[in-house]
Amino acid sequence: MLVVMRQDATEQQLREVMNVIEALGYEAKPVPGSQRTVVGVTGNDGRVDSSRLEALSGVLHVIHVTPAYSLVSRERRPDTTVVTIAPGLQFGGAAVVVIAGPCSVESEEQIVSTARAVSAAGASCLRGGAFKPRSSPYSFQGLGKRGLELLALARRETGLPIITEAMDEAGAELIAELGDCIQIGARNMQNYSLLKAVARLGKPVLLKRGMAATINDLLLSAEYILAAGNDQVILCERGVRSFDPASRTMFDLTAIPAVHSLSHLPIVADPSHGTGQRDRVIPMSRAAIAAGADGLMVEVHPHPENARSDGAQALYLEQFAALMHEVRAIAAVIGRTVARAPGTGEAGIG
């Protein structure tokens, strides 16, 4: 970190900056220039709160040389972290993981039939919301614990591990008991109390990018989880709000290579929420695999026209089966495979 002093900064102001740096436990090294002085902060592990320095009189601005998200940084860990959510199913390796299922768990017949269909098509993980954060308080909020129990039933029927969203600490604890991976949704990406609580549960976490979050914001949220002792984190690009009403959100495919260059954590793509429209999910899924996503999260429903939430973006079962053929082909072109569900053989294509 470099603290750039104003041209008219006094010796007393410079000394105050150096005192604060040393009080934080770091070493201050002033570098006088012809027009201004710069103070280097050595020993910085990325945890220096720059706001304390920026507020001091005489300081022009602070330049970050080391990223604030030191634990998730690829500089810290050059090799990609491989996250195992169930025996034989990993994110971050050579195999692309396809997560599929309805937006919400609605009934036993709906979730079990969907799980069987997506498993037969080649999905390796089941999604489905038991707790649903909805914009309107009058919309379907999910079945709660009963929804989790139905997901667990679908897992017993198919072998597909479960990823489902927690809205609060109590829900996260239930998911830790009954599920395989705890999802933190876009609305809660910066709910730091929830992030720390989920980290302590010791379960893998899928962290979605917030609707107005930068990649830096996403990585800092992941840092909360790693700082609390859990490095089993999967990131997820799901689109950000933009000025263009042609699509619900802007599905930011550049986030995939950007995250891979900045962080060792795997990243998956959610083209369902990223586009909000069924006819765009398949082309954006293809693009995400080609861009290097470590997985896809796709909404699938046996009867989308009757879905209690997000039916417009859910694929029909036959559409999902067709998508899986395309995903396998694209993965093979870039030297990857498509993961199989645990217990169905080695990860591969076919």
Phi and psi in degrees as a GROMACS rama.xvg file:
@    title "Ramachandran Plot"
@    xaxis  label "Phi"
@    yaxis  label "Psi"
@TYPE xy
-120.285  129.383  LEU-2
-102.878  113.517  VAL-3
-92.7964  119.804  VAL-4
-85.2422  154.447  MET-5
-67.4397  157.977  ARG-6
-61.522  -33.2661  GLN-7
-97.6069  15.1989  ASP-8
-63.0477  137.989  ALA-9
-87.9746  166.713  THR-10
-61.3762  -36.2143  GLU-11
-65.4422  -41.2663  GLN-12
-65.9756  -38.7766  GLN-13
-62.9413  -42.9247  LEU-14
-64.5622  -37.7425  ARG-15
-63.1114  -42.1986  GLU-16
-61.0222  -44.6124  VAL-17
-64.9933  -37.1048  MET-18
-64.2322  -41.6222  ASN-19
-65.153  -43.226  VAL-20
-59.2863  -45.6347  ILE-21
-68.9027  -33.0231  GLU-22
-66.7476  -27.1802  ALA-23
-78.3727  -6.59383  LEU-24
96.4953  16.7164  GLY-25
-118.361  172.991  TYR-26
-104.884  134.92  GLU-27
-103.481  127.879  ALA-28
-125.323  100.657  LYS-29
-72.2355  139.563  PRO-30
-125.155  95.2379  VAL-31
-66.9705  140.49  PRO-32
-122.123  179.727  GLY-33
-68.879  -27.9256  SER-34
-116.469  -30.6846  GLN-35
-153.199  164.544  ARG-36
-104.998  139.931  THR-37
-114.762  136.6  VAL-38
-109.635  118.513  VAL-39
-85.205  139.334  GLY-40
-106.445  110.711  VAL-41
-103.65  152.253  THR-42
84.777  6.19998  GLY-43
-72.7146  122.078  ASN-44
-97.7251  14.7446  ASP-45
92.017  0.414518  GLY-46
-103.724  7.4073  ARG-47
-69.9207  130.417  VAL-48
-82.4767  99.6827  ASP-49
-65.798  -20.8889  SER-50
-63.0643  -30.1875  SER-51
-65.14  -34.086  ARG-52
-82.6194  -38.8104  LEU-53
-64.4193  -25.3519  GLU-54
-81.1491  -10.1237  ALA-55
-76.2764  142.795  LEU-56
-66.1259  141.872  SER-57
94.3962  -11.1838  GLY-58
-91.8022  128.562  VAL-59
-83.5763  -55.5407  LEU-60
-164.775  170.057  HIS-61
-117.014  132.712  VAL-62
-107.177  123.461  ILE-63
-86.7553  119.766  HIS-64
-93.5055  -40.343  VAL-65
-99.4345  134.89  THR-66
-64.3881  148.214  PRO-67
-69.3207  -22.2553  ALA-68
-93.2695  67.2032  TYR-69
-63.648  -36.9677  SER-70
-72.9952  -30.7381  LEU-71
-92.6079  -4.01288  VAL-72
-70.6858  142.238  SER-73
-69.4986  -21.9501  ARG-74
-63.4881  -34.6557  GLU-75
-74.2644  -39.6214  ARG-76
-137.465  97.6513  ARG-77
-62.2112  -34.378  PRO-78
-84.1343  142.286  ASP-79
-64.0148  132.989  THR-80
-70.4528  133.236  THR-81
-101.586  120.291  VAL-82
-103.92  120.686  VAL-83
-100.352  120.448  THR-84
-101.418  -15.3147  ILE-85
-160.722  155.691  ALA-86
-53.4648  121.045  PRO-87
89.7694  -0.486008  GLY-88
-126.276  114.6  LEU-89
-129.479  144.338  GLN-90
-105.172  136.304  PHE-91
105.838  -4.65185  GLY-92
-92.9174  -158.759  GLY-93
-73.119  -23.8834  ALA-94
-90.2579  134.863  ALA-95
-82.2463  131.43  VAL-96
-99.7739  126.432  VAL-97
-106.049  118.922  VAL-98
-103.093  127.84  ILE-99
-143.348  154  ALA-100
153.688  177.486  GLY-101
-75.4728  161.263  PRO-102
-59.7843  -47.6018  CYS-103
-126.635  145.048  SER-104
-77.6569  122.434  VAL-105
-112.121  -32.3797  GLU-106
-164.059  167.46  SER-107
-63.3308  -46.2882  GLU-108
-61.7174  -42.2729  GLU-109
-64.2521  -48.3096  GLN-110
-75.1669  -36.8439  ILE-111
-70.3244  -42.8298  VAL-112
-65.7266  -38.3624  SER-113
-66.0436  -44.0125  THR-114
-60.0873  -43.1805  ALA-115
-63.0848  -41.6556  ARG-116
-68.2557  -45.7133  ALA-117
-70.9016  -30.9658  VAL-118
-65.4474  -44.2567  SER-119
-62.8311  -32.6359  ALA-120
-77.6677  -16.7633  ALA-121
119.106  5.2451  GLY-122
-65.424  151.315  ALA-123
-115.559  2.11423  SER-124
-154.972  148.358  CYS-125
-109.648  130.915  LEU-126
-110.891  158.038  ARG-127
171.409  134.124  GLY-128
-88.6393  124.025  GLY-129
-94.7203  -34.8545  ALA-130
-115.829  121.47  PHE-131
-117.851  112.929  LYS-132
-77.9653  116.447  PRO-133
-118.734  148.018  ARG-134
-63.106  -37.3452  SER-135
-100.515  135.83  SER-136
-68.5941  -10.2967  PRO-137
-96.3462  -4.77924  TYR-138
-80.2558  162.635  SER-139
-59.6469  125.671  PHE-140
-101.112  2.56433  GLN-141
97.9671  167.06  GLY-142
-91.3772  -2.00469  LEU-143
66.6955  -136.939  GLY-144
-58.4686  -37.6078  LYS-145
-59.5357  -37.5515  ARG-146
-62.3882  -40.6447  GLY-147
-63.7809  -40.398  LEU-148
-64.2009  -36.3796  GLU-149
-70.5628  -35.7429  LEU-150
-62.4345  -42.3978  LEU-151
-63.3776  -36.4371  ALA-152
-63.9058  -44.2459  LEU-153
-62.5426  -35.8232  ALA-154
-64.4151  -41.6592  ARG-155
-63.7386  -35.104  ARG-156
-73.5709  -31.8468  GLU-157
-121.085  -20.6458  THR-158
84.3609  1.09126  GLY-159
-76.2627  123.92  LEU-160
-63.0269  159.302  PRO-161
-111.376  132.182  ILE-162
-119.877  124.282  ILE-163
-148.842  156.608  THR-164
-88.3134  139.906  GLU-165
-104.754  134.874  ALA-166
-99.8327  -21.7693  MET-167
-152.012  177.773  ASP-168
-65.6664  -39.0525  GLU-169
-63.2435  -43.3816  ALA-170
-64.579  -38.4227  GLY-171
-61.9901  -38.5023  ALA-172
-65.2961  -38.0279  GLU-173
-66.0541  -41.5472  LEU-174
-65.0954  -38.1211  ILE-175
-60.8924  -30.9317  ALA-176
-78.5357  -39.5344  GLU-177
-108.514  -18.1246  LEU-178
-109.068  -173.758  GLY-179
-115.452  -27.0057  ASP-180
-148.107  133.402  CYS-181
-94.435  121.863  ILE-182
-91.3138  133.684  GLN-183
-104.991  116.22  ILE-184
-76.5173  172.116  GLY-185
-57.2006  -38.9418  ALA-186
-67.8043  -22.3592  ARG-187
-108.262  9.09303  ASN-188
-55.9386  -34.0241  MET-189
-108.523  23.9923  GLN-190
-86.3229  85.0411  ASN-191
-66.4755  -31.7305  TYR-192
-63.5589  -41.7048  SER-193
-66.8527  -40.7881  LEU-194
-58.7649  -44.5295  LEU-195
-68.133  -37.948  LYS-196
-66.5406  -42.5988  ALA-197
-64.7688  -39.1979  VAL-198
-58.4505  -37.9968  ALA-199
-71.0854  -15.7612  ARG-200
-76.3641  -16.1291  LEU-201
78.4804  8.83671  GLY-202
-94.4213  152.271  LYS-203
-58.352  148.843  PRO-204
-125.655  132.286  VAL-205
-104.433  116.623  LEU-206
-108.692  115.114  LEU-207
-87.3597  144.752  LYS-208
-70.0338  134.556  ARG-209
-66.1532  158.894  GLY-210
-67.3914  -19.2495  MET-211
-128.15  25.1147  ALA-212
-95.4974  140.485  ALA-213
-78.9982  168.749  THR-214
-63.6721  -36.1781  ILE-215
-60.8575  -42.5016  ASN-216
-59.924  -44.3764  ASP-217
-61.0648  -45.3957  LEU-218
-68.7037  -33.2746  LEU-219
-68.4299  -35.3041  LEU-220
-65.5909  -40.5853  SER-221
-62.5152  -34.1157  ALA-222
-60.1039  -35.8205  GLU-223
-57.7358  -42.8947  TYR-224
-69.4615  -44.514  ILE-225
-66.7061  -37.9415  LEU-226
-65.034  -24.4282  ALA-227
-87.4708  3.6467  ALA-228
103.451  9.26054  GLY-229
-120.418  110.305  ASN-230
-99.1574  9.21639  ASP-231
-90.6802  74.317  GLN-232
-122.998  132.429  VAL-233
-114.086  127.888  ILE-234
-89.7786  159.043  LEU-235
-143.131  123.75  CYS-236
-88.8806  124.077  GLU-237
-133.261  16.2558  ARG-238
94.6306  146.522  GLY-239
-125.049  153.978  VAL-240
-69.4478  143.621  ARG-241
-137.995  -177.368  SER-242
-80.269  -12.2515  PHE-243
-92.1118  117.149  ASP-244
-78.3146  -0.403607  PRO-245
-66.2236  -22.7144  ALA-246
-138.973  149.352  SER-247
-58.5811  -43.6171  ARG-248
-138.475  168.477  THR-249
-94.044  114.229  MET-250
-77.8668  105.608  PHE-251
-88.6109  88.1469  ASP-252
-68.0898  -24.4483  LEU-253
-65.686  -18.5701  THR-254
-62.8132  -29.2958  ALA-255
-66.7416  -57.559  ILE-256
-66.5855  -29.3623  PRO-257
-64.8401  -46.7322  ALA-258
-63.6788  -40.7576  VAL-259
-60.9438  -33.0207  HIS-260
-79.3551  -28.4863  SER-261
-93.1901  -30.4452  LEU-262
-133.556  153.993  SER-263
-87.4923  -3.19129  HIS-264
-79.3519  142.8  LEU-265
-69.5514  156.395  PRO-266
-135.714  134.097  ILE-267
-112.297  166.945  VAL-268
-120.732  141.255  ALA-269
-117.444  85.8714  ASP-270
-72.7196  -14.1577  PRO-271
-67.7031  -54.8872  SER-272
-73.2685  -26.9991  HIS-273
-66.4676  -24.4677  GLY-274
-119.404  -36.8347  THR-275
77.1338  4.02001  GLY-276
-135.531  130.069  GLN-277
-54.0112  -43.0181  ARG-278
-71.869  -8.95181  ASP-279
-102.271  -11.8661  ARG-280
-65.8603  -44.7568  VAL-281
-66.1786  -49.8827  ILE-282
-61.7125  -35.9586  PRO-283
-73.8769  -27.2129  MET-284
-65.5044  -44.8027  SER-285
-57.5943  -46.7255  ARG-286
-63.8935  -38.7391  ALA-287
-64.6412  -41.7032  ALA-288
-63.187  -44.2407  ILE-289
-63.0315  -32.041  ALA-290
-76.4053  -10.0516  ALA-291
105.57  15.6835  GLY-292
-59.6598  142.16  ALA-293
-82.4431  -3.64184  ASP-294
-177.356  169.209  GLY-295
-124.244  145.588  LEU-296
-121.216  111.442  MET-297
-124.216  134.529  VAL-298
-86.0969  130.036  GLU-299
-135.177  138.577  VAL-300
-144.009  140.609  HIS-301
-65.8687  -28.1022  PRO-302
-141.054  77.0279  HIS-303
-56.5728  -30.1131  PRO-304
-65.9525  -18.1857  GLU-305
-108.277  5.08072  ASN-306
-63.2043  144.148  ALA-307
-83.873  -8.4165  ARG-308
-157.683  138.331  SER-309
55.2297  36.9668  ASP-310
-63.9622  -29.8245  GLY-311
-66.2309  -21.0331  ALA-312
-107.207  -1.58895  GLN-313
-83.6645  135.253  ALA-314
-77.463  148.548  LEU-315
-71.4999  158.461  TYR-316
-58.1905  -42.1936  LEU-317
-68.3961  -31.6768  GLU-318
-66.3974  -40.1202  GLN-319
-64.7804  -40.2903  PHE-320
-61.0447  -41.0083  ALA-321
-65.9944  -39.6806  ALA-322
-60.0352  -41.1638  LEU-323
-61.3192  -36.0649  MET-324
-61.5964  -41.6981  HIS-325
-69.9105  -40.0542  GLU-326
-60.2857  -42.9603  VAL-327
-61.8571  -42.0592  ARG-328
-65.0902  -44.275  ALA-329
-68.5398  -40.9941  ILE-330
-59.8119  -40.0977  ALA-331
-64.6669  -36.8084  ALA-332
-63.2398  -36.0013  VAL-333
-97.8139  15.8609  ILE-334
79.3322  25.5088  GLY-335
-119.736  171.248  ARG-336
-121.134  176.514  THR-337
-113.118  126.778  VAL-338
-65.8487  143.114  ALA-339
-96.2541  158.369  ARG-340
-65.2768  149.086  ALA-341
-53.4002  136.061  PRO-342
87.2058  -0.143547  GLY-343
-110.171  12.5013  THR-344
113.143  -178.638  GLY-345
-68.9116  154.183  GLU-346
-61.8241  141.757  ALA-347
179.283  -170.039  GLY-348
-114.248  151.63  ILE-349
